[in-house]
């Protein structure tokens, strides 16, 4: 995981050479990607996510799985 200090360094734009800028950009992109087994989801569930969860009353794990499946997919390059 990228450290807070490294994020600060990258954000400051204090790169001394072009190669360093490339390295920083790659570091940030790697940090932005979800780890295997993880998924980025909205902070607040969407209507689709809520509707998917309601199909499984009192079955928390199935509700959660349905909500993740219904979550919007992140933009990919």
Residue pairs with C-beta under 8 A, 6 or more apart in sequence:
1 31
2 27
2 28
2 30
2 31
6 27
7 28
7 31
9 24
10 24
10 27
10 28
15 21
15 24
34 40
39 68
39 71
40 74
41 49
41 67
41 68
41 71
42 49
42 71
42 72
45 53
45 67
45 71
46 70
46 71
46 72
48 70
48 71
49 66
49 67
49 70
49 71
50 67
51 70
52 63
52 66
52 67
52 69
52 70
53 63
53 64
53 66
53 67
54 63
55 66
56 62
56 63
56 66
